[in-house]
């Protein structure tokens, strides 16, 4: 039986044309109500398997969410992991690097945030900002950015060889849908705090960012850390697809509760 992940996974080394991928594609999970019901079950199951992962304490899962503004990184986290026990999950939002972070190599802050064994770690944006924003905005020399792709691949392979399973999701939203969501932030008083005028500057560079994403996907989708391009124009379909893939991955990891070496019958609770 084909897994949902197979539908969205980027084959290592394959060029990706984002313009040919429909950001409103709901072919895998066509019905909104059915998809929402499935996500509820998947979220419950993610919690169950994560409890085993935490108890086992031998491996970790790293979930990377990358996408343009309004693509739904925060919403994905809330929807997919809303049933998961907080002790076993860490969320890191990667914003503009601090002075301390800039004083180290570009992967330093990512490595610090990686989940310890037994945990699910979620990156809201990630070290990929250093080949996306840095590339489009010219924050680093071209040859330095070019070298970063292989450095990222080596970094992620090191994590994988040391027990961290890596899932990477590019939330693929259309320019038209982004415009609607940005306008909603302006129109809704409770959402205005989310609006950042700088987002409009990035929007002017839409085509440049799309090209940077295509390069990233082609260069950094690997056997040990594959990228998945998730249609993100329909929030319910985005959430359901990612929830299903996270569940599939955790179940394939098959963590088990540790076996105790003592006899429970030897103890009496008085």
C-alpha contacts under 8 A as a table, 3 or more apart, distances in Angstrom:
res1	aa1	res2	aa2	distance
2	X	6	X	6.79
3	X	6	X	5.50
3	X	7	X	7.46
3	X	245	X	7.89
3	X	248	X	7.59
4	X	7	X	5.51
4	X	8	X	7.28
4	X	28	X	7.52
4	X	241	X	7.09
4	X	244	X	6.91
4	X	245	X	6.30
5	X	8	X	5.55
5	X	9	X	5.89
5	X	228	X	7.35
5	X	245	X	5.44
6	X	9	X	5.33
8	X	228	X	4.97
8	X	229	X	5.38
8	X	230	X	6.32
9	X	226	X	6.63
9	X	227	X	5.82
9	X	228	X	4.24
9	X	229	X	6.58
10	X	14	X	7.02
10	X	16	X	7.69
10	X	217	X	7.15
10	X	218	X	7.78
10	X	221	X	6.26
10	X	226	X	6.56
10	X	227	X	5.47
10	X	228	X	5.72
10	X	229	X	7.11
11	X	14	X	5.47
11	X	221	X	6.81
11	X	222	X	7.67
11	X	226	X	7.60
12	X	218	X	6.81
12	X	219	X	7.72
12	X	220	X	7.53
12	X	221	X	4.95
12	X	222	X	4.96
12	X	223	X	6.65
12	X	226	X	7.24
13	X	218	X	5.34
13	X	219	X	6.33
13	X	221	X	7.03
13	X	222	X	7.73
14	X	218	X	5.53
15	X	214	X	7.19
15	X	215	X	7.76
15	X	217	X	7.62
15	X	218	X	5.11
16	X	214	X	5.57
16	X	215	X	7.95
16	X	217	X	6.87
16	X	218	X	6.38
17	X	20	X	5.56
17	X	21	X	7.03
17	X	214	X	6.64
18	X	21	X	5.15
18	X	172	X	7.98
18	X	210	X	7.23
18	X	214	X	6.89
19	X	22	X	7.41
21	X	231	X	7.97
22	X	25	X	5.26
22	X	231	X	6.69
23	X	172	X	5.55
23	X	173	X	5.32
23	X	174	X	5.98
23	X	230	X	7.53
23	X	231	X	4.11
23	X	232	X	5.66
23	X	233	X	5.49
24	X	173	X	7.86
24	X	231	X	5.70
24	X	232	X	6.60
24	X	233	X	4.92
24	X	234	X	5.98
25	X	28	X	7.98
25	X	231	X	5.92
26	X	29	X	5.38
26	X	30	X	4.98
26	X	231	X	7.80
26	X	234	X	7.82
26	X	237	X	6.12
27	X	30	X	5.27
28	X	241	X	7.98
29	X	32	X	7.44
29	X	34	X	7.72
29	X	35	X	5.80
29	X	237	X	6.32
29	X	240	X	7.56
29	X	241	X	7.54
30	X	35	X	7.46
30	X	237	X	7.87
31	X	34	X	5.37
31	X	35	X	6.05
32	X	35	X	5.12
32	X	36	X	6.17
32	X	236	X	6.57
32	X	237	X	7.29
33	X	36	X	5.12
33	X	37	X	6.19
34	X	37	X	5.10
34	X	38	X	6.12
35	X	38	X	5.03
35	X	39	X	6.14
35	X	236	X	7.00
35	X	237	X	6.84
35	X	240	X	5.84
36	X	39	X	5.05
36	X	40	X	6.37
36	X	236	X	6.64
36	X	240	X	6.69
37	X	40	X	5.22
37	X	41	X	6.59
38	X	41	X	5.19
38	X	42	X	6.10
38	X	240	X	7.04
39	X	42	X	4.86
39	X	43	X	5.91
39	X	80	X	7.21
39	X	239	X	7.36
39	X	240	X	5.13
39	X	243	X	6.07
39	X	244	X	7.13
40	X	43	X	5.16
40	X	44	X	6.34
41	X	44	X	5.15
41	X	45	X	6.20
42	X	45	X	4.98
42	X	46	X	5.99
42	X	80	X	7.93
42	X	243	X	6.06
42	X	244	X	6.19
42	X	247	X	6.11
43	X	46	X	5.03
43	X	47	X	6.35
43	X	80	X	5.69
43	X	81	X	6.20
43	X	82	X	7.01
43	X	83	X	5.82
43	X	84	X	7.25
43	X	243	X	6.72
43	X	247	X	7.79
44	X	47	X	5.21
44	X	48	X	6.43
44	X	83	X	5.97
44	X	84	X	7.48
45	X	48	X	4.96
45	X	49	X	6.19
45	X	247	X	6.83
46	X	49	X	5.34
46	X	50	X	5.85
46	X	81	X	7.62
46	X	83	X	7.89
46	X	84	X	6.79
46	X	246	X	7.35
46	X	247	X	5.48
46	X	250	X	7.20
47	X	50	X	5.08
47	X	51	X	6.21
47	X	81	X	7.79
47	X	83	X	6.01
47	X	84	X	4.39
47	X	85	X	6.56
48	X	51	X	5.32
48	X	52	X	6.86
49	X	52	X	5.14
49	X	53	X	6.29
49	X	250	X	6.54
49	X	251	X	6.94
49	X	254	X	7.74
49	X	255	X	7.07
50	X	53	X	4.78
50	X	54	X	6.08
50	X	84	X	7.44
50	X	88	X	7.02
50	X	118	X	7.99
50	X	119	X	7.64
50	X	120	X	7.50
50	X	250	X	7.51
51	X	54	X	5.15
51	X	55	X	6.19
51	X	85	X	7.73
51	X	88	X	7.33
52	X	55	X	5.04
52	X	56	X	5.90
52	X	255	X	5.59
52	X	256	X	5.42
52	X	257	X	5.33
53	X	56	X	5.14
53	X	57	X	6.15
53	X	58	X	7.57
53	X	59	X	7.03
53	X	60	X	7.42
53	X	118	X	5.04
53	X	119	X	6.99
53	X	255	X	5.20
53	X	256	X	6.96
53	X	257	X	7.75
54	X	57	X	5.19
54	X	88	X	6.11
54	X	117	X	7.59
54	X	118	X	3.91
54	X	119	X	5.91
55	X	118	X	6.77
55	X	256	X	7.76
55	X	257	X	5.75
55	X	258	X	6.82
56	X	59	X	7.76
56	X	118	X	6.48
56	X	255	X	6.50
56	X	256	X	6.04
56	X	257	X	5.48
56	X	258	X	5.65
57	X	117	X	5.21
57	X	118	X	4.07
57	X	119	X	7.84
58	X	117	X	5.24
58	X	118	X	5.96
58	X	163	X	7.21
59	X	116	X	7.89
59	X	117	X	4.65
59	X	118	X	5.49
59	X	119	X	7.60
59	X	163	X	4.81
59	X	164	X	5.77
59	X	165	X	7.77
60	X	115	X	6.32
60	X	116	X	6.41
60	X	117	X	4.81
60	X	118	X	5.25
60	X	119	X	5.15
60	X	120	X	5.91
60	X	121	X	7.67
60	X	163	X	6.31
60	X	164	X	4.63
60	X	165	X	6.25
61	X	115	X	7.23
61	X	119	X	6.53
61	X	120	X	4.75
61	X	121	X	6.20
61	X	164	X	5.46
61	X	165	X	4.80
61	X	166	X	5.97
61	X	167	X	7.66
61	X	250	X	7.96
62	X	114	X	7.17
62	X	115	X	6.67
62	X	120	X	5.88
62	X	121	X	4.75
62	X	122	X	5.92
62	X	123	X	7.62
62	X	164	X	6.66
62	X	165	X	6.14
62	X	166	X	4.83
62	X	167	X	6.18
63	X	120	X	7.41
63	X	121	X	6.11
63	X	122	X	4.75
63	X	123	X	6.22
63	X	166	X	6.11
63	X	167	X	4.86
63	X	168	X	5.95
63	X	169	X	7.69
64	X	122	X	5.92
64	X	123	X	4.79
64	X	124	X	6.66
64	X	125	X	6.94
64	X	126	X	6.80
64	X	166	X	7.69
64	X	167	X	6.15
64	X	168	X	4.63
64	X	169	X	6.01
65	X	73	X	6.11
65	X	122	X	7.51
65	X	123	X	5.98
65	X	124	X	5.37
65	X	125	X	5.66
65	X	126	X	7.51
65	X	168	X	6.27
65	X	169	X	5.07
65	X	170	X	6.23
65	X	171	X	7.20
66	X	73	X	7.24
66	X	124	X	6.81
66	X	125	X	4.89
66	X	126	X	6.99
66	X	128	X	7.75
66	X	168	X	7.75
66	X	169	X	6.19
66	X	170	X	4.93
66	X	171	X	6.24
67	X	71	X	5.74
67	X	72	X	7.83
67	X	73	X	7.28
67	X	125	X	7.32
67	X	170	X	5.51
67	X	171	X	4.90
67	X	172	X	6.72
67	X	173	X	7.97
68	X	71	X	5.63
68	X	171	X	7.59
68	X	172	X	7.99
68	X	173	X	7.58
69	X	72	X	7.82
69	X	178	X	7.51
69	X	199	X	6.78
70	X	73	X	7.72
70	X	178	X	6.11
70	X	181	X	6.40
70	X	182	X	7.12
71	X	171	X	5.84
71	X	172	X	6.96
71	X	173	X	5.74
71	X	178	X	7.25
71	X	232	X	6.25
71	X	233	X	7.71
72	X	75	X	5.06
72	X	76	X	5.94
72	X	171	X	7.28
72	X	232	X	7.33
72	X	235	X	7.44
73	X	76	X	5.21
73	X	77	X	6.45
73	X	124	X	6.26
73	X	125	X	7.99
73	X	171	X	7.67
74	X	77	X	5.26
74	X	78	X	6.35
74	X	124	X	7.36
75	X	78	X	5.14
75	X	79	X	6.08
76	X	79	X	5.20
76	X	80	X	5.86
76	X	238	X	7.58
76	X	239	X	5.54
76	X	242	X	7.86
77	X	80	X	5.51
77	X	81	X	5.67
77	X	82	X	7.44
78	X	81	X	5.79
78	X	82	X	5.31
79	X	82	X	5.55
79	X	239	X	6.49
80	X	83	X	7.79
80	X	239	X	6.44
80	X	240	X	7.78
80	X	242	X	7.36
80	X	243	X	5.27
81	X	84	X	5.19
84	X	88	X	7.61
84	X	89	X	7.45
85	X	88	X	5.91
85	X	89	X	7.05
86	X	89	X	5.38
86	X	90	X	7.67
88	X	118	X	7.00
88	X	119	X	4.92
88	X	120	X	6.20
89	X	119	X	5.68
89	X	120	X	4.81
89	X	121	X	5.80
89	X	122	X	7.55
90	X	115	X	7.03
90	X	119	X	7.34
90	X	120	X	6.42
90	X	121	X	4.84
90	X	122	X	6.13
91	X	121	X	5.97
91	X	122	X	4.70
91	X	123	X	6.04
91	X	124	X	7.18
92	X	113	X	6.73
92	X	121	X	7.75
92	X	122	X	6.22
92	X	123	X	5.05
92	X	124	X	5.97
93	X	123	X	6.08
93	X	124	X	4.59
93	X	125	X	6.30
93	X	126	X	7.63
94	X	97	X	7.78
94	X	123	X	7.25
94	X	124	X	6.21
94	X	125	X	5.41
94	X	126	X	5.65
94	X	127	X	7.92
95	X	125	X	7.85
97	X	100	X	7.89
97	X	101	X	5.64
97	X	102	X	6.11
98	X	101	X	5.09
98	X	102	X	6.16
99	X	102	X	5.13
99	X	103	X	6.36
100	X	103	X	5.23
100	X	104	X	7.14
101	X	104	X	5.52
101	X	105	X	7.76
101	X	106	X	7.62
101	X	108	X	7.16
101	X	109	X	6.29
102	X	105	X	7.20
102	X	106	X	7.26
104	X	108	X	6.16
105	X	108	X	5.52
106	X	109	X	7.09
106	X	110	X	7.99
106	X	127	X	7.26
106	X	130	X	7.17
107	X	110	X	5.23
107	X	111	X	6.20
107	X	127	X	6.30
107	X	152	X	7.80
108	X	111	X	5.28
108	X	112	X	6.35
109	X	112	X	5.09
109	X	113	X	6.37
110	X	113	X	5.19
110	X	114	X	6.34
110	X	126	X	6.93
110	X	127	X	6.00
111	X	114	X	5.25
113	X	121	X	7.94
114	X	121	X	6.40
115	X	118	X	7.99
115	X	119	X	5.63
115	X	120	X	6.23
115	X	121	X	4.76
116	X	119	X	5.77
117	X	163	X	7.68
117	X	164	X	7.75
123	X	126	X	5.68
125	X	128	X	7.28
125	X	129	X	6.93
126	X	129	X	5.96
127	X	130	X	5.81
127	X	131	X	7.98
128	X	131	X	5.41
128	X	132	X	6.25
128	X	216	X	7.96
129	X	132	X	4.88
129	X	133	X	5.36
129	X	134	X	6.64
130	X	133	X	6.20
130	X	134	X	5.03
130	X	135	X	7.21
130	X	145	X	7.46
130	X	148	X	7.96
131	X	134	X	5.52
131	X	135	X	5.36
131	X	145	X	6.04
131	X	148	X	7.12
131	X	149	X	7.51
131	X	212	X	7.39
131	X	216	X	7.17
132	X	135	X	5.16
132	X	136	X	6.19
132	X	209	X	6.81
132	X	212	X	5.60
132	X	213	X	6.71
132	X	216	X	7.71
133	X	136	X	5.20
133	X	137	X	5.66
133	X	138	X	7.81
133	X	139	X	7.65
133	X	209	X	7.70
134	X	137	X	5.34
134	X	138	X	5.42
134	X	139	X	4.59
134	X	140	X	6.03
134	X	145	X	7.62
135	X	138	X	5.21
135	X	139	X	6.73
135	X	140	X	7.11
135	X	142	X	7.34
135	X	145	X	6.72
135	X	212	X	7.11
136	X	139	X	8.00
136	X	205	X	7.90
136	X	208	X	6.28
136	X	209	X	6.41
136	X	212	X	7.12
138	X	141	X	6.87
138	X	142	X	7.72
140	X	144	X	6.51
140	X	145	X	6.50
141	X	144	X	5.27
141	X	145	X	6.41
142	X	145	X	5.20
142	X	146	X	6.12
143	X	146	X	4.96
143	X	147	X	6.34
144	X	147	X	5.25
144	X	148	X	6.54
145	X	148	X	5.12
145	X	149	X	7.36
146	X	149	X	6.23
147	X	150	X	6.03
147	X	151	X	6.54
148	X	151	X	4.82
148	X	152	X	5.95
149	X	152	X	5.19
149	X	153	X	6.31
149	X	216	X	7.50
149	X	219	X	6.43
149	X	220	X	6.43
150	X	153	X	4.92
150	X	154	X	6.08
150	X	219	X	7.98
150	X	220	X	7.75
151	X	154	X	5.14
151	X	155	X	6.08
152	X	155	X	4.99
152	X	156	X	6.13
152	X	220	X	7.50
153	X	156	X	5.24
153	X	157	X	6.07
153	X	220	X	6.16
153	X	222	X	7.50
154	X	157	X	5.03
154	X	158	X	6.17
155	X	158	X	5.19
155	X	159	X	6.47
156	X	159	X	5.01
156	X	160	X	6.17
156	X	166	X	7.80
156	X	224	X	7.59
156	X	225	X	6.75
157	X	160	X	4.97
157	X	161	X	6.08
157	X	224	X	6.27
157	X	225	X	7.46
158	X	161	X	5.19
158	X	162	X	6.31
159	X	162	X	5.15
159	X	163	X	6.58
159	X	164	X	5.40
159	X	165	X	7.81
160	X	163	X	5.37
160	X	164	X	4.69
160	X	165	X	5.70
160	X	166	X	7.07
160	X	224	X	6.45
160	X	225	X	7.82
161	X	164	X	7.23
165	X	224	X	7.79
165	X	225	X	7.62
166	X	224	X	7.25
166	X	225	X	5.23
166	X	226	X	7.63
167	X	225	X	6.29
167	X	226	X	6.61
167	X	227	X	7.02
167	X	228	X	7.94
167	X	246	X	7.84
168	X	225	X	6.99
168	X	226	X	6.31
168	X	227	X	4.79
168	X	228	X	6.05
169	X	227	X	5.84
169	X	228	X	4.85
169	X	229	X	6.00
169	X	230	X	6.56
169	X	242	X	7.92
170	X	227	X	7.03
170	X	228	X	6.08
170	X	229	X	4.88
170	X	230	X	6.03
171	X	229	X	6.26
171	X	230	X	5.09
171	X	231	X	6.29
171	X	232	X	5.48
171	X	238	X	7.84
172	X	229	X	6.29
172	X	230	X	5.65
172	X	231	X	4.98
172	X	232	X	5.17
172	X	233	X	7.49
173	X	177	X	6.65
173	X	178	X	6.80
173	X	231	X	6.48
173	X	232	X	4.95
173	X	233	X	5.27
174	X	177	X	5.26
174	X	178	X	6.26
174	X	233	X	6.67
175	X	178	X	5.09
175	X	179	X	6.29
175	X	206	X	7.72
176	X	179	X	5.15
176	X	180	X	6.58
177	X	180	X	5.12
177	X	181	X	6.34
177	X	233	X	6.23
178	X	181	X	5.13
178	X	182	X	6.09
179	X	182	X	5.20
179	X	183	X	6.14
180	X	183	X	5.13
180	X	184	X	6.16
181	X	184	X	4.93
181	X	185	X	6.39
182	X	185	X	5.16
182	X	186	X	6.62
182	X	195	X	7.08
183	X	186	X	5.07
183	X	187	X	6.14
184	X	187	X	4.98
184	X	188	X	5.87
184	X	191	X	7.60
185	X	188	X	5.55
185	X	189	X	7.60
185	X	191	X	4.89
185	X	192	X	4.96
185	X	193	X	7.87
185	X	194	X	6.67
185	X	195	X	5.91
186	X	189	X	7.25
186	X	191	X	7.18
186	X	192	X	5.40
186	X	195	X	6.91
187	X	191	X	7.95
187	X	192	X	7.48
188	X	191	X	5.33
188	X	192	X	6.32
189	X	192	X	5.38
190	X	193	X	7.16
191	X	194	X	5.67
191	X	195	X	7.39
192	X	195	X	5.32
193	X	196	X	7.93
195	X	199	X	7.76
196	X	199	X	5.53
196	X	200	X	7.78
197	X	200	X	5.62
197	X	201	X	7.37
198	X	201	X	5.17
198	X	202	X	6.71
199	X	202	X	5.17
199	X	203	X	6.18
200	X	203	X	4.83
200	X	204	X	6.45
201	X	204	X	5.31
201	X	205	X	7.00
202	X	205	X	5.17
202	X	206	X	6.60
203	X	206	X	5.04
205	X	208	X	5.33
205	X	209	X	6.23
206	X	209	X	5.21
206	X	210	X	6.20
207	X	210	X	5.06
207	X	211	X	6.27
208	X	211	X	5.19
208	X	212	X	6.25
209	X	212	X	4.93
209	X	213	X	6.16
210	X	213	X	5.08
210	X	214	X	6.27
211	X	214	X	5.05
211	X	215	X	6.33
212	X	215	X	5.21
212	X	216	X	6.19
213	X	216	X	4.97
213	X	217	X	6.09
214	X	217	X	5.17
214	X	218	X	6.20
215	X	218	X	5.22
215	X	219	X	6.00
216	X	219	X	5.24
216	X	220	X	5.68
216	X	221	X	7.90
217	X	220	X	5.47
217	X	221	X	5.61
217	X	227	X	6.51
218	X	221	X	6.12
220	X	225	X	7.90
220	X	226	X	7.56
220	X	227	X	7.53
221	X	225	X	6.21
221	X	226	X	4.40
221	X	227	X	4.97
222	X	225	X	5.04
222	X	226	X	4.87
222	X	227	X	7.60
223	X	226	X	5.87
230	X	238	X	6.28
230	X	241	X	7.43
230	X	242	X	7.69
231	X	234	X	7.32
231	X	237	X	7.57
231	X	238	X	6.04
232	X	235	X	5.98
232	X	237	X	7.31
232	X	238	X	5.11
233	X	238	X	7.67
234	X	237	X	5.44
234	X	238	X	6.22
235	X	238	X	5.06
235	X	239	X	6.11
236	X	239	X	5.28
236	X	240	X	6.07
237	X	240	X	5.15
237	X	241	X	6.02
238	X	241	X	5.36
238	X	242	X	6.31
239	X	242	X	5.34
239	X	243	X	5.96
240	X	243	X	5.06
240	X	244	X	6.08
241	X	244	X	5.24
241	X	245	X	6.31
242	X	245	X	5.09
242	X	246	X	6.09
243	X	246	X	5.23
243	X	247	X	6.14
244	X	247	X	5.14
244	X	248	X	6.08
245	X	248	X	5.00
245	X	249	X	6.08
246	X	249	X	5.13
246	X	250	X	6.18
247	X	250	X	5.22
247	X	251	X	6.09
248	X	251	X	5.26
248	X	252	X	6.14
249	X	252	X	5.07
249	X	253	X	6.26
250	X	253	X	5.01
250	X	254	X	6.44
250	X	255	X	7.84
251	X	254	X	4.95
251	X	255	X	7.75
260	X	263	X	7.84
262	X	266	X	7.96
263	X	266	X	5.46
263	X	267	X	7.80
264	X	267	X	5.88
265	X	268	X	7.41
